[in-house]
Amino acid sequence: MSVEKLVAALDACAKRGVTADLWLRDDDAVEPTAKLDRLLCLSEDFSVPMTLAVIPVATSEKLSTYLDGAHLATVAVHGWSHTNYATKEEKKQELGRHRETAAVVTELQSGLRKLRDLHGGRFTPMLVPPWNRIDAGVVSGLPQIGYRALSVFGPEKATEPPSLNTHVDVMDWHGTRGGRDHDTLFAETATRITTTMEDGGTTGILTHHLVHDENVWRFLTMLLEVTTDHPACRWRSSANLIETPSP
């Protein structure tokens, strides 16, 4: 199995005296559910911090009260309403050029304020665009309204605010819409760790608890078992990574 590739990549880090930093981002949280509870239990069982990308317009004190007992969870802003404004010919997007940039930025400012008020010290001023897409004009307005990081999917690009991305998506969105093949996921994680070994880059794992099947839960359990026991690997919170960005 490709879990051996992951172990080999971590062993290589150990030989070079470097540590592989991983972080976990889960999208689309709005309220307590059995699946969210299951994800948080995994987080607690393995002492792994996680960031919940919460949709501001759809959430309430119900979620913030529920998360009071989740000491390893932080909250980021997942757009405003997760509404698709793109045409049928385009890829889905909420934060694109389909509306006035000022209107989009105003919504994002409202989302930041609402989640900060609801979650207090658990809140991280990071924007996670729905569908991982955002127009450059919107990005440029983020620092002025209080955002300190941007998180999409794929290799980081030079942005302001800085990017803290995810790189391995557990879901097979264009096929079964369930969990992806474990060997493929372990191989992708190993490759990301290997290619960023020398420059101190992070490896972000992307999950969507609401649509997880048992295949996803098995992969996450195996991933956490392997990585939390390895001396050359550490799981970090997005809040900590934003405060101390990689060189």
C-alpha positions as CSV (number, residue, x, y, z in Angstrom):
1,M,0.0,0.0,0.0
2,S,1.1,3.6,-0.6
3,V,1.0,4.2,3.2
4,E,4.5,2.9,2.9
5,K,5.4,5.8,0.6
6,L,4.1,8.2,3.3
7,V,6.2,6.5,6.0
8,A,9.3,6.6,3.6
9,A,8.8,10.3,3.0
10,L,8.6,11.0,6.8
11,D,11.6,8.8,7.4
12,A,13.5,10.9,4.8
13,C,12.5,14.0,6.7
14,A,13.9,12.5,9.9
15,K,17.2,11.7,8.3
16,R,17.6,15.3,7.1
17,G,16.6,16.6,10.5
18,V,13.5,18.4,9.3
19,T,9.8,18.1,10.4
20,A,6.9,17.7,8.0
21,D,4.1,20.1,9.0
22,L,0.5,19.1,8.2
23,W,-2.8,20.8,8.8
24,L,-6.4,19.8,8.4
25,R,-9.2,22.0,6.9
26,D,-12.8,20.9,6.8
27,D,-15.4,22.8,4.7
28,D,-19.1,23.7,5.0
29,A,-19.8,23.5,8.7
30,V,-22.9,25.4,9.8
31,E,-24.4,23.5,12.7
32,P,-23.7,20.4,14.9
33,T,-24.2,17.1,13.2
34,A,-23.3,13.5,13.9
35,K,-20.7,13.6,11.2
36,L,-19.1,16.7,12.6
37,D,-19.1,15.1,16.0
38,R,-17.3,12.1,14.5
39,L,-14.7,14.3,12.9
40,L,-14.1,16.2,16.1
41,C,-13.8,12.9,18.0
42,L,-11.0,11.9,15.6
43,S,-9.3,15.3,16.2
44,E,-9.5,14.7,20.0
45,D,-8.4,11.0,19.9
46,F,-5.2,11.9,18.0
47,S,-4.7,15.4,19.4
48,V,-4.8,16.9,15.9
49,P,-5.9,20.5,15.5
50,M,-8.4,21.2,12.8
51,T,-9.9,24.3,11.1
52,L,-13.6,24.4,10.3
53,A,-14.5,26.6,7.3
54,V,-17.9,27.9,8.4
55,I,-20.6,29.5,6.2
56,P,-21.5,32.7,8.0
57,V,-25.0,33.4,6.8
58,A,-26.2,29.8,7.7
59,T,-24.6,29.5,11.1
60,S,-25.6,30.6,14.6
61,E,-24.8,30.3,18.3
62,K,-25.9,26.7,18.1
63,L,-22.5,25.8,16.5
64,S,-20.4,28.1,18.7
65,T,-21.9,26.7,21.9
66,Y,-21.3,23.2,20.6
67,L,-17.7,24.0,19.8
68,D,-17.0,25.2,23.3
69,G,-16.0,21.7,24.2
70,A,-13.8,21.2,21.1
71,H,-10.5,22.6,22.3
72,L,-8.6,21.7,19.1
73,A,-11.0,23.3,16.6
74,T,-10.6,26.8,15.1
75,V,-13.1,28.5,12.8
76,A,-12.4,30.3,9.5
77,V,-14.7,32.2,7.1
78,H,-16.2,30.1,4.2
79,G,-17.4,32.9,1.9
80,W,-20.7,34.4,2.9
81,S,-23.6,32.3,1.8
82,H,-21.9,29.6,-0.4
83,T,-24.0,30.9,-3.3
84,N,-23.0,30.1,-6.9
85,Y,-23.2,33.3,-9.1
86,A,-21.4,31.7,-12.1
87,T,-23.2,30.9,-15.4
88,K,-23.9,27.3,-16.4
89,E,-20.8,27.4,-18.7
90,E,-18.5,28.4,-15.9
91,K,-17.1,26.6,-12.8
92,K,-19.0,27.4,-9.7
93,Q,-18.0,30.5,-7.9
94,E,-19.3,32.9,-5.2
95,L,-16.4,35.3,-5.0
96,G,-15.9,36.1,-8.7
97,R,-16.6,39.0,-11.1
98,H,-20.3,38.3,-11.4
99,R,-21.1,41.1,-8.9
100,E,-19.5,44.4,-7.9
101,T,-16.3,43.8,-6.0
102,A,-17.3,46.2,-3.3
103,A,-20.5,44.2,-2.6
104,V,-18.5,41.0,-2.4
105,V,-16.0,42.5,0.0
106,T,-18.7,44.0,2.1
107,E,-20.2,40.5,2.6
108,L,-16.9,39.0,3.5
109,Q,-16.4,41.8,6.1
110,S,-19.8,40.9,7.5
111,G,-18.8,37.2,7.6
112,L,-15.6,38.0,9.4
113,R,-17.4,40.1,12.0
114,K,-20.2,37.6,12.6
115,L,-17.9,34.6,13.1
116,R,-15.5,36.6,15.3
117,D,-18.5,37.6,17.5
118,L,-19.8,34.0,17.7
119,H,-16.5,32.2,18.2
120,G,-14.1,34.7,19.9
121,G,-10.7,33.2,20.6
122,R,-11.5,30.2,18.5
123,F,-11.8,32.4,15.4
124,T,-9.0,32.6,12.8
125,P,-9.2,35.6,10.3
126,M,-8.7,33.4,7.3
127,L,-10.9,33.3,4.2
128,V,-11.7,29.9,2.6
129,P,-13.5,30.7,-0.7
130,P,-16.3,28.3,-1.6
131,W,-15.2,25.9,-4.4
132,N,-11.7,27.3,-3.7
133,R,-12.1,30.1,-6.3
134,I,-11.8,33.8,-5.8
135,D,-11.2,36.8,-8.1
136,A,-7.9,38.6,-7.7
137,G,-9.7,41.9,-7.2
138,V,-11.5,40.5,-4.2
139,V,-8.2,39.1,-2.8
140,S,-6.6,42.6,-2.9
141,G,-9.4,44.0,-0.7
142,L,-9.0,41.3,2.1
143,P,-6.2,42.9,4.2
144,Q,-8.1,46.1,4.6
145,I,-11.1,44.4,6.2
146,G,-9.1,42.3,8.6
147,Y,-8.2,39.0,6.9
148,R,-4.7,37.7,7.6
149,A,-4.7,34.6,5.4
150,L,-6.3,33.1,2.3
151,S,-6.8,29.3,1.9
152,V,-7.7,27.6,-1.4
153,F,-6.6,24.3,-3.0
154,G,-3.2,23.7,-4.7
155,P,0.3,25.1,-4.6
156,E,0.6,28.4,-2.8
157,K,1.0,31.6,-4.8
158,A,2.3,35.0,-3.8
159,T,-0.8,36.7,-2.4
160,E,-1.6,39.4,0.1
161,P,-2.9,38.2,2.6
162,P,-0.6,35.2,2.5
163,S,-1.8,31.8,1.3
164,L,-2.2,28.8,3.5
165,N,-3.6,26.1,1.1
166,T,-4.8,22.6,1.1
167,H,-3.1,20.1,-1.2
168,V,-4.8,16.7,-0.8
169,D,-8.6,16.4,-1.2
170,V,-10.1,13.2,0.2
171,M,-13.2,13.4,-1.9
172,D,-13.8,12.0,-5.4
173,W,-16.0,14.9,-6.6
174,H,-16.0,14.0,-10.3
175,G,-16.5,10.2,-9.9
176,T,-18.1,8.3,-7.0
177,R,-18.5,11.5,-4.9
178,G,-17.3,9.3,-2.0
179,G,-13.8,8.8,-0.6
180,R,-10.9,8.6,-3.0
181,D,-8.6,5.6,-3.4
182,H,-6.4,5.3,-0.3
183,D,-3.2,4.4,-2.2
184,T,-3.6,7.6,-4.3
185,L,-4.2,9.7,-1.2
186,F,-1.2,8.4,0.6
187,A,1.0,8.8,-2.5
188,E,-0.2,12.4,-3.0
189,T,0.5,13.2,0.7
190,A,4.0,11.6,0.4
191,T,4.8,13.6,-2.7
192,R,3.7,16.9,-1.2
193,I,5.9,16.2,1.9
194,T,8.9,15.2,-0.2
195,T,8.7,18.2,-2.6
196,T,8.4,20.7,0.3
197,M,10.9,19.0,2.6
198,E,13.7,21.6,2.1
199,D,11.6,24.8,2.0
200,G,9.5,24.2,5.0
201,G,6.2,24.1,3.2
202,T,3.0,22.7,4.8
203,T,0.8,19.9,3.6
204,G,-2.9,20.7,3.9
205,I,-5.5,17.9,4.0
206,L,-9.0,18.9,2.8
207,T,-12.2,17.2,4.1
208,H,-16.0,17.8,3.9
209,H,-17.5,16.0,6.8
210,L,-21.1,16.3,5.6
211,V,-20.5,14.0,2.6
212,H,-17.9,11.6,4.1
213,D,-18.5,7.9,3.5
214,E,-16.8,5.1,5.4
215,N,-13.9,5.1,2.9
216,V,-13.0,8.6,4.0
217,W,-13.2,7.8,7.7
218,R,-11.0,4.8,7.2
219,F,-8.4,6.8,5.4
220,L,-8.4,9.6,8.0
221,T,-8.0,7.1,10.8
222,M,-5.0,5.5,9.0
223,L,-3.4,8.8,8.2
224,L,-3.6,10.0,11.7
225,E,-2.3,6.8,13.1
226,V,0.8,6.9,10.9
227,T,1.5,10.6,11.2
228,T,0.9,11.2,14.9
229,D,3.3,8.4,15.8
230,H,6.1,9.6,13.6
231,P,8.8,11.8,15.1
232,A,9.3,13.8,11.9
233,C,5.7,14.9,11.6
234,R,3.6,17.4,13.4
235,W,0.0,18.6,13.0
236,R,-0.4,22.3,13.4
237,S,-3.3,24.7,13.7
238,S,-4.0,27.2,11.0
239,A,-3.9,30.0,13.7
240,N,-0.3,28.9,14.6
241,L,0.7,28.7,10.9
242,I,-0.6,32.2,10.2
243,E,1.3,33.6,13.2
244,T,4.5,31.8,12.2
245,P,4.4,31.3,8.4
246,S,6.8,29.0,6.7
247,P,10.0,30.6,5.2
